[in-house]
Amino acid sequence: MEKPPALSADQIAIVDRAALPLHWAVQLRFRERVLELLSLQPVLGDGITHRIVRQVQSEFFDPPDTPEYHAPRGLRKFERRAG
């Protein structure tokens, strides 16, 4: 990996906010991957930071594995029943 890029405080905040929803065990790897891709960019800015973060978020996306999450309407566990 090349030398880590010099990020502004706003860019660091973008990366940190994007890492929050992730499981704590993968947050460091997420940040490292973002920095790796940012280090390959010739010019850094808030826009490219957002684009890289969006790309890396899709790599780290891990949807919940619960049947209720995708259950059809009427079969959801916590749905209010009429009556």
mmCIF file of the N, C-alpha and C atoms, coordinates in Angstrom:
data_MODEL
# 
_entry.id   MODEL 
# 
loop_
_atom_site.group_PDB 
_atom_site.id 
_atom_site.type_symbol 
_atom_site.label_atom_id 
_atom_site.label_alt_id 
_atom_site.label_comp_id 
_atom_site.label_asym_id 
_atom_site.label_entity_id 
_atom_site.label_seq_id 
_atom_site.pdbx_PDB_ins_code 
_atom_site.Cartn_x 
_atom_site.Cartn_y 
_atom_site.Cartn_z 
_atom_site.occupancy 
_atom_site.B_iso_or_equiv 
_atom_site.pdbx_formal_charge 
_atom_site.auth_seq_id 
_atom_site.auth_comp_id 
_atom_site.auth_asym_id 
_atom_site.auth_atom_id 
_atom_site.pdbx_PDB_model_num 
ATOM 1   N N  . MET A 1 1  ? 0.844   -1.177  0.000  1.00 0.00 ? 1  MET A N  1 
ATOM 2   C CA . MET A 1 1  ? 0.000   0.000   0.000  1.00 0.00 ? 1  MET A CA 1 
ATOM 3   C C  . MET A 1 1  ? 0.883   1.232   0.000  1.00 0.00 ? 1  MET A C  1 
ATOM 4   N N  . GLU A 1 2  ? 0.461   2.201   -0.765 1.00 0.00 ? 2  GLU A N  1 
ATOM 5   C CA . GLU A 1 2  ? 1.203   3.459   -0.825 1.00 0.00 ? 2  GLU A CA 1 
ATOM 6   C C  . GLU A 1 2  ? 1.010   4.241   0.466  1.00 0.00 ? 2  GLU A C  1 
ATOM 7   N N  . LYS A 1 3  ? 1.678   5.385   0.526  1.00 0.00 ? 3  LYS A N  1 
ATOM 8   C CA . LYS A 1 3  ? 1.529   6.268   1.673  1.00 0.00 ? 3  LYS A CA 1 
ATOM 9   C C  . LYS A 1 3  ? 0.059   6.684   1.803  1.00 0.00 ? 3  LYS A C  1 
ATOM 10  N N  . PRO A 1 4  ? -0.499  6.617   3.021  1.00 0.00 ? 4  PRO A N  1 
ATOM 11  C CA . PRO A 1 4  ? -1.901  7.002   3.194  1.00 0.00 ? 4  PRO A CA 1 
ATOM 12  C C  . PRO A 1 4  ? -2.129  8.453   2.765  1.00 0.00 ? 4  PRO A C  1 
ATOM 13  N N  . PRO A 1 5  ? -3.271  8.724   2.151  1.00 0.00 ? 5  PRO A N  1 
ATOM 14  C CA . PRO A 1 5  ? -3.541  10.086  1.696  1.00 0.00 ? 5  PRO A CA 1 
ATOM 15  C C  . PRO A 1 5  ? -3.788  11.020  2.871  1.00 0.00 ? 5  PRO A C  1 
ATOM 16  N N  . ALA A 1 6  ? -3.484  12.290  2.658  1.00 0.00 ? 6  ALA A N  1 
ATOM 17  C CA . ALA A 1 6  ? -3.753  13.311  3.669  1.00 0.00 ? 6  ALA A CA 1 
ATOM 18  C C  . ALA A 1 6  ? -5.188  13.782  3.479  1.00 0.00 ? 6  ALA A C  1 
ATOM 19  N N  . LEU A 1 7  ? -6.055  13.385  4.405  1.00 0.00 ? 7  LEU A N  1 
ATOM 20  C CA . LEU A 1 7  ? -7.465  13.739  4.307  1.00 0.00 ? 7  LEU A CA 1 
ATOM 21  C C  . LEU A 1 7  ? -7.786  14.942  5.171  1.00 0.00 ? 7  LEU A C  1 
ATOM 22  N N  . SER A 1 8  ? -8.752  15.724  4.711  1.00 0.00 ? 8  SER A N  1 
ATOM 23  C CA . SER A 1 8  ? -9.222  16.847  5.518  1.00 0.00 ? 8  SER A CA 1 
ATOM 24  C C  . SER A 1 8  ? -10.101 16.305  6.641  1.00 0.00 ? 8  SER A C  1 
ATOM 25  N N  . ALA A 1 9  ? -10.427 17.165  7.589  1.00 0.00 ? 9  ALA A N  1 
ATOM 26  C CA . ALA A 1 9  ? -11.292 16.746  8.697  1.00 0.00 ? 9  ALA A CA 1 
ATOM 27  C C  . ALA A 1 9  ? -12.658 16.318  8.178  1.00 0.00 ? 9  ALA A C  1 
ATOM 28  N N  . ASP A 1 10 ? -13.172 17.008  7.165  1.00 0.00 ? 10 ASP A N  1 
ATOM 29  C CA . ASP A 1 10 ? -14.471 16.644  6.592  1.00 0.00 ? 10 ASP A CA 1 
ATOM 30  C C  . ASP A 1 10 ? -14.413 15.270  5.926  1.00 0.00 ? 10 ASP A C  1 
ATOM 31  N N  . GLN A 1 11 ? -13.330 14.979  5.233  1.00 0.00 ? 11 GLN A N  1 
ATOM 32  C CA . GLN A 1 11 ? -13.194 13.684  4.567  1.00 0.00 ? 11 GLN A CA 1 
ATOM 33  C C  . GLN A 1 11 ? -13.053 12.561  5.580  1.00 0.00 ? 11 GLN A C  1 
ATOM 34  N N  . ILE A 1 12 ? -12.347 12.794  6.649  1.00 0.00 ? 12 ILE A N  1 
ATOM 35  C CA . ILE A 1 12 ? -12.237 11.800  7.720  1.00 0.00 ? 12 ILE A CA 1 
ATOM 36  C C  . ILE A 1 12 ? -13.611 11.547  8.329  1.00 0.00 ? 12 ILE A C  1 
ATOM 37  N N  . ALA A 1 13 ? -14.390 12.621  8.508  1.00 0.00 ? 13 ALA A N  1 
ATOM 38  C CA . ALA A 1 13 ? -15.741 12.477  9.056  1.00 0.00 ? 13 ALA A CA 1 
ATOM 39  C C  . ALA A 1 13 ? -16.636 11.670  8.117  1.00 0.00 ? 13 ALA A C  1 
ATOM 40  N N  . ILE A 1 14 ? -16.482 11.846  6.805  1.00 0.00 ? 14 ILE A N  1 
ATOM 41  C CA . ILE A 1 14 ? -17.259 11.085  5.821  1.00 0.00 ? 14 ILE A CA 1 
ATOM 42  C C  . ILE A 1 14 ? -16.973 9.588   5.990  1.00 0.00 ? 14 ILE A C  1 
ATOM 43  N N  . VAL A 1 15 ? -15.714 9.250   6.084  1.00 0.00 ? 15 VAL A N  1 
ATOM 44  C CA . VAL A 1 15 ? -15.314 7.839   6.215  1.00 0.00 ? 15 VAL A CA 1 
ATOM 45  C C  . VAL A 1 15 ? -15.790 7.280   7.553  1.00 0.00 ? 15 VAL A C  1 
ATOM 46  N N  . ASP A 1 16 ? -15.623 8.035   8.625  1.00 0.00 ? 16 ASP A N  1 
ATOM 47  C CA . ASP A 1 16 ? -16.026 7.556   9.953  1.00 0.00 ? 16 ASP A CA 1 
ATOM 48  C C  . ASP A 1 16 ? -17.530 7.344   10.047 1.00 0.00 ? 16 ASP A C  1 
ATOM 49  N N  . ARG A 1 17 ? -18.316 8.288   9.515  1.00 0.00 ? 17 ARG A N  1 
ATOM 50  C CA . ARG A 1 17 ? -19.781 8.139   9.543  1.00 0.00 ? 17 ARG A CA 1 
ATOM 51  C C  . ARG A 1 17 ? -20.216 6.925   8.732  1.00 0.00 ? 17 ARG A C  1 
ATOM 52  N N  . ALA A 1 18 ? -19.547 6.666   7.622  1.00 0.00 ? 18 ALA A N  1 
ATOM 53  C CA . ALA A 1 18 ? -19.916 5.523   6.780  1.00 0.00 ? 18 ALA A CA 1 
ATOM 54  C C  . ALA A 1 18 ? -19.579 4.198   7.459  1.00 0.00 ? 18 ALA A C  1 
ATOM 55  N N  . ALA A 1 19 ? -18.587 4.193   8.327  1.00 0.00 ? 19 ALA A N  1 
ATOM 56  C CA . ALA A 1 19 ? -18.183 2.959   9.009  1.00 0.00 ? 19 ALA A CA 1 
ATOM 57  C C  . ALA A 1 19 ? -19.079 2.621   10.196 1.00 0.00 ? 19 ALA A C  1 
ATOM 58  N N  . LEU A 1 20 ? -19.801 3.587   10.737 1.00 0.00 ? 20 LEU A N  1 
ATOM 59  C CA . LEU A 1 20 ? -20.593 3.360   11.954 1.00 0.00 ? 20 LEU A CA 1 
ATOM 60  C C  . LEU A 1 20 ? -21.621 2.238   11.843 1.00 0.00 ? 20 LEU A C  1 
ATOM 61  N N  . PRO A 1 21 ? -22.389 2.123   10.756 1.00 0.00 ? 21 PRO A N  1 
ATOM 62  C CA . PRO A 1 21 ? -23.393 1.054   10.704 1.00 0.00 ? 21 PRO A CA 1 
ATOM 63  C C  . PRO A 1 21 ? -22.802 -0.356  10.590 1.00 0.00 ? 21 PRO A C  1 
ATOM 64  N N  . LEU A 1 22 ? -21.546 -0.451  10.260 1.00 0.00 ? 22 LEU A N  1 
ATOM 65  C CA . LEU A 1 22 ? -20.910 -1.753  10.094 1.00 0.00 ? 22 LEU A CA 1 
ATOM 66  C C  . LEU A 1 22 ? -20.611 -2.390  11.445 1.00 0.00 ? 22 LEU A C  1 
ATOM 67  N N  . HIS A 1 23 ? -20.517 -3.696  11.440 1.00 0.00 ? 23 HIS A N  1 
ATOM 68  C CA . HIS A 1 23 ? -20.139 -4.416  12.655 1.00 0.00 ? 23 HIS A CA 1 
ATOM 69  C C  . HIS A 1 23 ? -18.757 -3.942  13.094 1.00 0.00 ? 23 HIS A C  1 
ATOM 70  N N  . TRP A 1 24 ? -18.554 -3.837  14.390 1.00 0.00 ? 24 TRP A N  1 
ATOM 71  C CA . TRP A 1 24 ? -17.296 -3.281  14.901 1.00 0.00 ? 24 TRP A CA 1 
ATOM 72  C C  . TRP A 1 24 ? -16.082 -4.065  14.419 1.00 0.00 ? 24 TRP A C  1 
ATOM 73  N N  . ALA A 1 25 ? -16.257 -5.368  14.151 1.00 0.00 ? 25 ALA A N  1 
ATOM 74  C CA . ALA A 1 25 ? -15.124 -6.208  13.758 1.00 0.00 ? 25 ALA A CA 1 
ATOM 75  C C  . ALA A 1 25 ? -14.619 -5.900  12.345 1.00 0.00 ? 25 ALA A C  1 
ATOM 76  N N  . VAL A 1 26 ? -15.441 -5.261  11.521 1.00 0.00 ? 26 VAL A N  1 
ATOM 77  C CA . VAL A 1 26 ? -15.006 -4.967  10.146 1.00 0.00 ? 26 VAL A CA 1 
ATOM 78  C C  . VAL A 1 26 ? -14.786 -3.475  9.894  1.00 0.00 ? 26 VAL A C  1 
ATOM 79  N N  . GLN A 1 27 ? -15.036 -2.646  10.900 1.00 0.00 ? 27 GLN A N  1 
ATOM 80  C CA . GLN A 1 27 ? -14.871 -1.207  10.696 1.00 0.00 ? 27 GLN A CA 1 
ATOM 81  C C  . GLN A 1 27 ? -13.437 -0.823  10.320 1.00 0.00 ? 27 GLN A C  1 
ATOM 82  N N  . LEU A 1 28 ? -12.458 -1.430  10.946 1.00 0.00 ? 28 LEU A N  1 
ATOM 83  C CA . LEU A 1 28 ? -11.063 -1.113  10.640 1.00 0.00 ? 28 LEU A CA 1 
ATOM 84  C C  . LEU A 1 28 ? -10.721 -1.530  9.210  1.00 0.00 ? 28 LEU A C  1 
ATOM 85  N N  . ARG A 1 29 ? -11.151 -2.730  8.814  1.00 0.00 ? 29 ARG A N  1 
ATOM 86  C CA . ARG A 1 29 ? -10.887 -3.172  7.432  1.00 0.00 ? 29 ARG A CA 1 
ATOM 87  C C  . ARG A 1 29 ? -11.577 -2.271  6.421  1.00 0.00 ? 29 ARG A C  1 
ATOM 88  N N  . PHE A 1 30 ? -12.787 -1.786  6.763  1.00 0.00 ? 30 PHE A N  1 
ATOM 89  C CA . PHE A 1 30 ? -13.504 -0.855  5.894  1.00 0.00 ? 30 PHE A CA 1 
ATOM 90  C C  . PHE A 1 30 ? -12.682 0.425   5.702  1.00 0.00 ? 30 PHE A C  1 
ATOM 91  N N  . ARG A 1 31 ? -12.217 0.988   6.817  1.00 0.00 ? 31 ARG A N  1 
ATOM 92  C CA . ARG A 1 31 ? -11.426 2.227   6.732  1.00 0.00 ? 31 ARG A CA 1 
ATOM 93  C C  . ARG A 1 31 ? -10.130 2.002   5.941  1.00 0.00 ? 31 ARG A C  1 
ATOM 94  N N  . GLU A 1 32 ? -9.481  0.875   6.185  1.00 0.00 ? 32 GLU A N  1 
ATOM 95  C CA . GLU A 1 32 ? -8.242  0.569   5.452  1.00 0.00 ? 32 GLU A CA 1 
ATOM 96  C C  . GLU A 1 32 ? -8.496  0.449   3.953  1.00 0.00 ? 32 GLU A C  1 
ATOM 97  N N  . ARG A 1 33 ? -9.606  -0.180  3.570  1.00 0.00 ? 33 ARG A N  1 
ATOM 98  C CA . ARG A 1 33 ? -9.937  -0.333  2.147  1.00 0.00 ? 33 ARG A CA 1 
ATOM 99  C C  . ARG A 1 33 ? -10.233 1.022   1.514  1.00 0.00 ? 33 ARG A C  1 
ATOM 100 N N  . VAL A 1 34 ? -10.949 1.883   2.230  1.00 0.00 ? 34 VAL A N  1 
ATOM 101 C CA . VAL A 1 34 ? -11.220 3.232   1.715  1.00 0.00 ? 34 VAL A CA 1 
ATOM 102 C C  . VAL A 1 34 ? -9.907  3.984   1.518  1.00 0.00 ? 34 VAL A C  1 
ATOM 103 N N  . LEU A 1 35 ? -9.025  3.937   2.497  1.00 0.00 ? 35 LEU A N  1 
ATOM 104 C CA . LEU A 1 35 ? -7.737  4.629   2.378  1.00 0.00 ? 35 LEU A CA 1 
ATOM 105 C C  . LEU A 1 35 ? -6.891  4.054   1.248  1.00 0.00 ? 35 LEU A C  1 
ATOM 106 N N  . GLU A 1 36 ? -6.963  2.746   1.069  1.00 0.00 ? 36 GLU A N  1 
ATOM 107 C CA . GLU A 1 36 ? -6.221  2.114   -0.025 1.00 0.00 ? 36 GLU A CA 1 
ATOM 108 C C  . GLU A 1 36 ? -6.685  2.656   -1.377 1.00 0.00 ? 36 GLU A C  1 
ATOM 109 N N  . LEU A 1 37 ? -7.993  2.722   -1.577 1.00 0.00 ? 37 LEU A N  1 
ATOM 110 C CA . LEU A 1 37 ? -8.514  3.222   -2.847 1.00 0.00 ? 37 LEU A CA 1 
ATOM 111 C C  . LEU A 1 37 ? -8.294  4.721   -3.015 1.00 0.00 ? 37 LEU A C  1 
ATOM 112 N N  . LEU A 1 38 ? -8.384  5.460   -1.916 1.00 0.00 ? 38 LEU A N  1 
ATOM 113 C CA . LEU A 1 38 ? -8.131  6.902   -2.001 1.00 0.00 ? 38 LEU A CA 1 
ATOM 114 C C  . LEU A 1 38 ? -6.665  7.195   -2.340 1.00 0.00 ? 38 LEU A C  1 
ATOM 115 N N  . SER A 1 39 ? -5.766  6.335   -1.882 1.00 0.00 ? 39 SER A N  1 
ATOM 116 C CA . SER A 1 39 ? -4.341  6.562   -2.157 1.00 0.00 ? 39 SER A CA 1 
ATOM 117 C C  . SER A 1 39 ? -4.013  6.398   -3.639 1.00 0.00 ? 39 SER A C  1 
ATOM 118 N N  . LEU A 1 40 ? -4.900  5.732   -4.373 1.00 0.00 ? 40 LEU A N  1 
ATOM 119 C CA . LEU A 1 40 ? -4.684  5.540   -5.811 1.00 0.00 ? 40 LEU A CA 1 
ATOM 120 C C  . LEU A 1 40 ? -5.203  6.711   -6.648 1.00 0.00 ? 40 LEU A C  1 
ATOM 121 N N  . GLN A 1 41 ? -5.905  7.634   -6.021 1.00 0.00 ? 41 GLN A N  1 
ATOM 122 C CA . GLN A 1 41 ? -6.501  8.759   -6.745 1.00 0.00 ? 41 GLN A CA 1 
ATOM 123 C C  . GLN A 1 41 ? -5.484  9.884   -6.925 1.00 0.00 ? 41 GLN A C  1 
ATOM 124 N N  . PRO A 1 42 ? -5.445  10.490  -8.121 1.00 0.00 ? 42 PRO A N  1 
ATOM 125 C CA . PRO A 1 42 ? -4.504  11.577  -8.340 1.00 0.00 ? 42 PRO A CA 1 
ATOM 126 C C  . PRO A 1 42 ? -4.884  12.855  -7.589 1.00 0.00 ? 42 PRO A C  1 
ATOM 127 N N  . VAL A 1 43 ? -6.179  13.067  -7.407 1.00 0.00 ? 43 VAL A N  1 
ATOM 128 C CA . VAL A 1 43 ? -6.672  14.265  -6.718 1.00 0.00 ? 43 VAL A CA 1 
ATOM 129 C C  . VAL A 1 43 ? -7.723  13.835  -5.710 1.00 0.00 ? 43 VAL A C  1 
ATOM 130 N N  . LEU A 1 44 ? -7.668  14.394  -4.507 1.00 0.00 ? 44 LEU A N  1 
ATOM 131 C CA . LEU A 1 44 ? -8.644  14.068  -3.482 1.00 0.00 ? 44 LEU A CA 1 
ATOM 132 C C  . LEU A 1 44 ? -9.601  15.234  -3.272 1.00 0.00 ? 44 LEU A C  1 
ATOM 133 N N  . GLY A 1 45 ? -10.832 14.892  -3.014 1.00 0.00 ? 45 GLY A N  1 
ATOM 134 C CA . GLY A 1 45 ? -11.848 15.879  -2.698 1.00 0.00 ? 45 GLY A CA 1 
ATOM 135 C C  . GLY A 1 45 ? -13.007 15.171  -2.022 1.00 0.00 ? 45 GLY A C  1 
ATOM 136 N N  . ASP A 1 46 ? -13.987 15.948  -1.582 1.00 0.00 ? 46 ASP A N  1 
ATOM 137 C CA . ASP A 1 46 ? -15.135 15.353  -0.900 1.00 0.00 ? 46 ASP A CA 1 
ATOM 138 C C  . ASP A 1 46 ? -15.922 14.437  -1.839 1.00 0.00 ? 46 ASP A C  1 
ATOM 139 N N  . GLY A 1 47 ? -16.041 14.812  -3.105 1.00 0.00 ? 47 GLY A N  1 
ATOM 140 C CA . GLY A 1 47 ? -16.800 14.021  -4.062 1.00 0.00 ? 47 GLY A CA 1 
ATOM 141 C C  . GLY A 1 47 ? -16.202 12.644  -4.289 1.00 0.00 ? 47 GLY A C  1 
ATOM 142 N N  . ILE A 1 48 ? -14.909 12.594  -4.537 1.00 0.00 ? 48 ILE A N  1 
ATOM 143 C CA . ILE A 1 48 ? -14.258 11.296  -4.758 1.00 0.00 ? 48 ILE A CA 1 
ATOM 144 C C  . ILE A 1 48 ? -14.272 10.468  -3.474 1.00 0.00 ? 48 ILE A C  1 
ATOM 145 N N  . THR A 1 49 ? -14.196 11.134  -2.331 1.00 0.00 ? 49 THR A N  1 
ATOM 146 C CA . THR A 1 49 ? -14.278 10.418  -1.050 1.00 0.00 ? 49 THR A CA 1 
ATOM 147 C C  . THR A 1 49 ? -15.639 9.745   -0.921 1.00 0.00 ? 49 THR A C  1 
ATOM 148 N N  . HIS A 1 50 ? -16.714 10.480  -1.249 1.00 0.00 ? 50 HIS A N  1 
ATOM 149 C CA . HIS A 1 50 ? -18.056 9.891   -1.200 1.00 0.00 ? 50 HIS A CA 1 
ATOM 150 C C  . HIS A 1 50 ? -18.189 8.720   -2.171 1.00 0.00 ? 50 HIS A C  1 
ATOM 151 N N  . ARG A 1 51 ? -17.659 8.865   -3.372 1.00 0.00 ? 51 ARG A N  1 
ATOM 152 C CA . ARG A 1 51 ? -17.768 7.787   -4.360 1.00 0.00 ? 51 ARG A CA 1 
ATOM 153 C C  . ARG A 1 51 ? -17.032 6.526   -3.898 1.00 0.00 ? 51 ARG A C  1 
ATOM 154 N N  . ILE A 1 52 ? -15.840 6.709   -3.349 1.00 0.00 ? 52 ILE A N  1 
ATOM 155 C CA . ILE A 1 52 ? -15.059 5.561   -2.866 1.00 0.00 ? 52 ILE A CA 1 
ATOM 156 C C  . ILE A 1 52 ? -15.777 4.905   -1.684 1.00 0.00 ? 52 ILE A C  1 
ATOM 157 N N  . VAL A 1 53 ? -16.298 5.713   -0.762 1.00 0.00 ? 53 VAL A N  1 
ATOM 158 C CA . VAL A 1 53 ? -17.010 5.186   0.397  1.00 0.00 ? 53 VAL A CA 1 
ATOM 159 C C  . VAL A 1 53 ? -18.223 4.373   -0.060 1.00 0.00 ? 53 VAL A C  1 
ATOM 160 N N  . ARG A 1 54 ? -18.970 4.894   -1.032 1.00 0.00 ? 54 ARG A N  1 
ATOM 161 C CA . ARG A 1 54 ? -20.144 4.172   -1.541 1.00 0.00 ? 54 ARG A CA 1 
ATOM 162 C C  . ARG A 1 54 ? -19.728 2.828   -2.145 1.00 0.00 ? 54 ARG A C  1 
ATOM 163 N N  . GLN A 1 55 ? -18.640 2.837   -2.889 1.00 0.00 ? 55 GLN A N  1 
ATOM 164 C CA . GLN A 1 55 ? -18.144 1.602   -3.503 1.00 0.00 ? 55 GLN A CA 1 
ATOM 165 C C  . GLN A 1 55 ? -17.749 0.582   -2.437 1.00 0.00 ? 55 GLN A C  1 
ATOM 166 N N  . VAL A 1 56 ? -17.016 1.043   -1.440 1.00 0.00 ? 56 VAL A N  1 
ATOM 167 C CA . VAL A 1 56 ? -16.539 0.123   -0.399 1.00 0.00 ? 56 VAL A CA 1 
ATOM 168 C C  . VAL A 1 56 ? -17.693 -0.353  0.486  1.00 0.00 ? 56 VAL A C  1 
ATOM 169 N N  . GLN A 1 57 ? -18.698 0.504   0.707  1.00 0.00 ? 57 GLN A N  1 
ATOM 170 C CA . GLN A 1 57 ? -19.862 0.065   1.477  1.00 0.00 ? 57 GLN A CA 1 
ATOM 171 C C  . GLN A 1 57 ? -20.549 -1.109  0.791  1.00 0.00 ? 57 GLN A C  1 
ATOM 172 N N  . SER A 1 58 ? -20.617 -1.068  -0.534 1.00 0.00 ? 58 SER A N  1 
ATOM 173 C CA . SER A 1 58 ? -21.256 -2.180  -1.243 1.00 0.00 ? 58 SER A CA 1 
ATOM 174 C C  . SER A 1 58 ? -20.426 -3.460  -1.107 1.00 0.00 ? 58 SER A C  1 
ATOM 175 N N  . GLU A 1 59 ? -19.123 -3.333  -0.975 1.00 0.00 ? 59 GLU A N  1 
ATOM 176 C CA . GLU A 1 59 ? -18.269 -4.506  -0.768 1.00 0.00 ? 59 GLU A CA 1 
ATOM 177 C C  . GLU A 1 59 ? -18.484 -5.113  0.621  1.00 0.00 ? 59 GLU A C  1 
ATOM 178 N N  . PHE A 1 60 ? -18.779 -4.272  1.604  1.00 0.00 ? 60 PHE A N  1 
ATOM 179 C CA . PHE A 1 60 ? -18.908 -4.725  2.987  1.00 0.00 ? 60 PHE A CA 1 
ATOM 180 C C  . PHE A 1 60 ? -20.352 -4.948  3.409  1.00 0.00 ? 60 PHE A C  1 
ATOM 181 N N  . PHE A 1 61 ? -21.319 -4.772  2.508  1.00 0.00 ? 61 PHE A N  1 
ATOM 182 C CA . PHE A 1 61 ? -22.728 -4.923  2.859  1.00 0.00 ? 61 PHE A CA 1 
ATOM 183 C C  . PHE A 1 61 ? -23.029 -6.361  3.213  1.00 0.00 ? 61 PHE A C  1 
ATOM 184 N N  . ASP A 1 62 ? -23.639 -6.564  4.357  1.00 0.00 ? 62 ASP A N  1 
ATOM 185 C CA . ASP A 1 62 ? -23.998 -7.888  4.836  1.00 0.00 ? 62 ASP A CA 1 
ATOM 186 C C  . ASP A 1 62 ? -25.429 -7.818  5.366  1.00 0.00 ? 62 ASP A C  1 
ATOM 187 N N  . PRO A 1 63 ? -26.427 -8.145  4.521  1.00 0.00 ? 63 PRO A N  1 
ATOM 188 C CA . PRO A 1 63 ? -27.825 -7.992  4.940  1.00 0.00 ? 63 PRO A CA 1 
ATOM 189 C C  . PRO A 1 63 ? -28.177 -8.957  6.058  1.00 0.00 ? 63 PRO A C  1 
ATOM 190 N N  . PRO A 1 64 ? -29.192 -8.606  6.841  1.00 0.00 ? 64 PRO A N  1 
ATOM 191 C CA . PRO A 1 64 ? -29.600 -9.496  7.931  1.00 0.00 ? 64 PRO A CA 1 
ATOM 192 C C  . PRO A 1 64 ? -30.128 -10.817 7.376  1.00 0.00 ? 64 PRO A C  1 
ATOM 193 N N  . ASP A 1 65 ? -29.937 -11.866 8.129  1.00 0.00 ? 65 ASP A N  1 
ATOM 194 C CA . ASP A 1 65 ? -30.339 -13.192 7.702  1.00 0.00 ? 65 ASP A CA 1 
ATOM 195 C C  . ASP A 1 65 ? -31.553 -13.649 8.505  1.00 0.00 ? 65 ASP A C  1 
ATOM 196 N N  . THR A 1 66 ? -32.632 -12.879 8.418  1.00 0.00 ? 66 THR A N  1 
ATOM 197 C CA . THR A 1 66 ? -33.847 -13.227 9.141  1.00 0.00 ? 66 THR A CA 1 
ATOM 198 C C  . THR A 1 66 ? -34.996 -13.356 8.158  1.00 0.00 ? 66 THR A C  1 
ATOM 199 N N  . PRO A 1 67 ? -35.797 -14.391 8.266  1.00 0.00 ? 67 PRO A N  1 
ATOM 200 C CA . PRO A 1 67 ? -36.910 -14.567 7.337  1.00 0.00 ? 67 PRO A CA 1 
ATOM 201 C C  . PRO A 1 67 ? -37.970 -13.479 7.478  1.00 0.00 ? 67 PRO A C  1 
ATOM 202 N N  . GLU A 1 68 ? -38.136 -12.911 8.678  1.00 0.00 ? 68 GLU A N  1 
ATOM 203 C CA . GLU A 1 68 ? -39.146 -11.863 8.877  1.00 0.00 ? 68 GLU A CA 1 
ATOM 204 C C  . GLU A 1 68 ? -38.820 -10.600 8.097  1.00 0.00 ? 68 GLU A C  1 
ATOM 205 N N  . TYR A 1 69 ? -37.540 -10.387 7.836  1.00 0.00 ? 69 TYR A N  1 
ATOM 206 C CA . TYR A 1 69 ? -37.124 -9.156  7.161  1.00 0.00 ? 69 TYR A CA 1 
ATOM 207 C C  . TYR A 1 69 ? -37.732 -9.066  5.768  1.00 0.00 ? 69 TYR A C  1 
ATOM 208 N N  . HIS A 1 70 ? -37.850 -10.177 5.074  1.00 0.00 ? 70 HIS A N  1 
ATOM 209 C CA . HIS A 1 70 ? -38.366 -10.169 3.710  1.00 0.00 ? 70 HIS A CA 1 
ATOM 210 C C  . HIS A 1 70 ? -39.710 -10.886 3.602  1.00 0.00 ? 70 HIS A C  1 
ATOM 211 N N  . ALA A 1 71 ? -40.373 -11.087 4.723  1.00 0.00 ? 71 ALA A N  1 
ATOM 212 C CA . ALA A 1 71 ? -41.647 -11.787 4.699  1.00 0.00 ? 71 ALA A CA 1 
ATOM 213 C C  . ALA A 1 71 ? -42.715 -10.927 4.023  1.00 0.00 ? 71 ALA A C  1 
ATOM 214 N N  . PRO A 1 72 ? -43.641 -11.563 3.321  1.00 0.00 ? 72 PRO A N  1 
ATOM 215 C CA . PRO A 1 72 ? -44.719 -10.811 2.687  1.00 0.00 ? 72 PRO A CA 1 
ATOM 216 C C  . PRO A 1 72 ? -45.598 -10.130 3.723  1.00 0.00 ? 72 PRO A C  1 
ATOM 217 N N  . ARG A 1 73 ? -46.249 -9.059  3.303  1.00 0.00 ? 73 ARG A N  1 
ATOM 218 C CA . ARG A 1 73 ? -47.148 -8.322  4.199  1.00 0.00 ? 73 ARG A CA 1 
ATOM 219 C C  . ARG A 1 73 ? -48.217 -9.282  4.727  1.00 0.00 ? 73 ARG A C  1 
ATOM 220 N N  . GLY A 1 74 ? -48.483 -9.205  5.982  1.00 0.00 ? 74 GLY A N  1 
ATOM 221 C CA . GLY A 1 74 ? -49.450 -10.096 6.608  1.00 0.00 ? 74 GLY A CA 1 
ATOM 222 C C  . GLY A 1 74 ? -48.794 -11.264 7.327  1.00 0.00 ? 74 GLY A C  1 
ATOM 223 N N  . LEU A 1 75 ? -47.539 -11.545 6.985  1.00 0.00 ? 75 LEU A N  1 
ATOM 224 C CA . LEU A 1 75 ? -46.827 -12.638 7.630  1.00 0.00 ? 75 LEU A CA 1 
ATOM 225 C C  . LEU A 1 75 ? -45.660 -12.140 8.469  1.00 0.00 ? 75 LEU A C  1 
ATOM 226 N N  . ARG A 1 76 ? -45.522 -10.839 8.584  1.00 0.00 ? 76 ARG A N  1 
ATOM 227 C CA . ARG A 1 76 ? -44.408 -10.291 9.351  1.00 0.00 ? 76 ARG A CA 1 
ATOM 228 C C  . ARG A 1 76 ? -44.646 -10.486 10.842 1.00 0.00 ? 76 ARG A C  1 
ATOM 229 N N  . LYS A 1 77 ? -43.607 -10.759 11.549 1.00 0.00 ? 77 LYS A N  1 
ATOM 230 C CA . LYS A 1 77 ? -43.682 -11.119 12.959 1.00 0.00 ? 77 LYS A CA 1 
ATOM 231 C C  . LYS A 1 77 ? -44.322 -10.018 13.812 1.00 0.00 ? 77 LYS A C  1 
ATOM 232 N N  . PHE A 1 78 ? -43.951 -8.762  13.549 1.00 0.00 ? 78 PHE A N  1 
ATOM 233 C CA . PHE A 1 78 ? -44.402 -7.683  14.410 1.00 0.00 ? 78 PHE A CA 1 
ATOM 234 C C  . PHE A 1 78 ? -45.487 -6.823  13.772 1.00 0.00 ? 78 PHE A C  1 
ATOM 235 N N  . GLU A 1 79 ? -46.120 -7.332  12.747 1.00 0.00 ? 79 GLU A N  1 
ATOM 236 C CA . GLU A 1 79 ? -47.159 -6.555  12.075 1.00 0.00 ? 79 GLU A CA 1 
ATOM 237 C C  . GLU A 1 79 ? -48.418 -6.533  12.945 1.00 0.00 ? 79 GLU A C  1 
ATOM 238 N N  . ARG A 1 80 ? -49.050 -5.375  13.017 1.00 0.00 ? 80 ARG A N  1 
ATOM 239 C CA . ARG A 1 80 ? -50.263 -5.224  13.807 1.00 0.00 ? 80 ARG A CA 1 
ATOM 240 C C  . ARG A 1 80 ? -51.416 -5.953  13.114 1.00 0.00 ? 80 ARG A C  1 
ATOM 241 N N  . ARG A 1 81 ? -52.136 -6.728  13.879 1.00 0.00 ? 81 ARG A N  1 
ATOM 242 C CA . ARG A 1 81 ? -53.267 -7.487  13.313 1.00 0.00 ? 81 ARG A CA 1 
ATOM 243 C C  . ARG A 1 81 ? -54.567 -6.720  13.531 1.00 0.00 ? 81 ARG A C  1 
ATOM 244 N N  . ALA A 1 82 ? -55.374 -6.700  12.503 1.00 0.00 ? 82 ALA A N  1 
ATOM 245 C CA . ALA A 1 82 ? -56.682 -6.053  12.610 1.00 0.00 ? 82 ALA A CA 1 
ATOM 246 C C  . ALA A 1 82 ? -57.624 -6.961  13.390 1.00 0.00 ? 82 ALA A C  1 
ATOM 247 N N  . GLY A 1 83 ? -58.465 -6.367  14.172 1.00 0.00 ? 83 GLY A N  1 
ATOM 248 C CA . GLY A 1 83 ? -59.440 -7.223  14.793 1.00 0.00 ? 83 GLY A CA 1 
ATOM 249 C C  . GLY A 1 83 ? -59.622 -6.967  16.198 1.00 0.00 ? 83 GLY A C  1 
# 
